[in-house]
Amino acid sequence: MTDDAAPTPAPDPTPAPTPAGAATPTGTATPTGTPAVAEHEWRRLHRVTPLLNAWKIAAVLVAIFLVQGLDDLFRIDIPVLTLVLILAGTIVLAALVGLVYSYFAWRRTSYAITGDAVVLRSGILFRKERVARLTRIQAVEITQPILGRIFGFAGIKVESAGGAEANMTLAYLTMDEAADVRNEILARAAGIDLDDVEEAADGDLDGATTPAELAHLVEGSDAVGSHGAPDAHATHATPAPRAGATRRLAPEAPEHQVFALPAGRLVASLVAHGATVAIVLVVTGVVVGGALSGGGEWIFSSLFGLLGAVGFLWSRFSTEFNFRLATSPDGLRVRQGLLETKARTIPPGRIQALTVMQGPIWRIFGWWRVRLTLASQGTSSDGTDTSDVLLPVGSRDEVVAMLRLAVPQLEEHELPAIEAGLAGMDDGEGWVPSPRRARWLDPLAYRRNAFRVLDHVIALRKGRIFRELSVVPHERTQSLGISQGPLERRLRLASFTPHSSGSIEPKLPHLDIDVAAHLLVEQADRARSARRAAGPERWMHTSGPVAGAGSTPD
């Protein structure tokens, strides 16, 4: 049995926008809702972009040549010098082809930032326009690959509601240009009309206008503080202009660092990870098997599995190295990376759901991992999970602090209930667990499986060996469902799911059927009420309650 009740969103007086990421061919009529862009507003990527992109195409062409023709080439009786020259010529030809293609692609790529959207035009043969509405932008990320770090270039990734395929990338710009573009996108998304600010300031923003004066130029000048509440002192700071810099209409907002992950803790958490334990067990088995069999077949048969596990651990280490979290009027800022660095800003009201996880080995050290998901995330075209990490590894107190940053509506008196969701059992702190008869289906975890409804979120906990706590803001609930398998039906049990956008889909198994049905109806009402009371999508406007971690309609 499955029941789905979708909450009714608050009516929107604005016209229905073009879906984020929608492609429209240029040279044809612009669809209704697509922002008009004057010709002088289009901007180009940096002229070094073809060089930074050419090597990728060259690498693909060389790889195809090596896979398809290298064996045949070795069968031909030719001198070694000739073979080397052929390989070198192939590399040079591939580089030239990649450079020519990248150049024409760069010439045909341009972008614009309007008061309503970020627009990207691209394509050599087939032209397309990609539009990301400012009210649907979920995050803005500055990415520097290893070559970009060496030469001072970066790419901008604009994540928009609609899944991983709706995101757009502006690569490459100089680091200063990338920072300016990010600041402009976030300022416009916050509700600051930079065109009006420029006209009112009339050139006085280059170091002469104070933050307070800038705020008076903006309609709704209150900013959002580090916990999502109005803060008259948390405005965009105006730093001194850089030498030779042009007028900077969107100075960078101040930030306050709240967490930095020690490298030693990250390494220790990976040593205590299940993948590391699996590697040790497999290597031990390979050595023992090889000694008993007297051959090397065991080694080759398990090599790919070992490489996969090692690659997973290295990827997590290089990605989460130097992880830092800060708060600012623009939202949460996450910086991380060893070889490729990322600086990501998540505006207020964009987090759809959070999940806190703990494995059996981490329980010894009291460590937890916190993941979040945005409406821009889900499963990408290659099948990989694109959800993000809010806390790679941290203590229980750090977990609670991160949840309060992500969901600023959580009150102090609700924190004991959250802590009971991390490690509690049965019905302590108001949690509603599975009935005792659920032990026939889940004898280990039925006392852990429970839900708790708080003022602004619904929390679900499950798992005894692998603990998990999921938190979904009421206004982020897209639909609700209850389902029954044949054994659940016989025991009058049901599983409850509050669906939200993104890759995290919390599910609580084996509730009493009457409790699950009652919860579905009540949660639908809570979601409707929360959406009606939600604050403005542009969080620096004061036309309603300030947006929290989930108040932006998707």
Protein Blocks (a to p, Z undefined) as FASTA:
>chain_A
ZZdddddddddfbdcdddehiacdehiacdehiacddfklpccddfklmmmmmmmmmmmm
mmmmmmmmmmmmmmpccdfklmmmmmmmmmmmmmmmmmmmmmmmmmmgccdddfkbccdd
edjklgcdddddfklcfbdcddddfklmmnopacdddddehijklpccdddddfklmmmm
mmmmmmmmnopafklmmmmnnoplnopacfklmmmmpghjaccdfkopacfklccddddd
dehiacdfbccdddddfbdcdfklmmmmmmmpmklmmmmmmmmmmmmmmmmnopaklmmm
mmmmmmmmmmmmmmmmmmmgoiacdddfkbccddedjklccdddddehkafbdcddddfk
lmmnopacdddddfkbccdfkopafbdcfblbacfklmmmmmmmmmmmbcfklmmmmmmm
mmgghjeehiacddfklmmmmmmlmmmgccdddfkbccddedjklgcdddddfklpmbdc
ddddfklmmnopaddddddedjbdcddehiafklmmmmmmmmmmmmmmmmmmpccfblmb
ckbccddfklccZZ
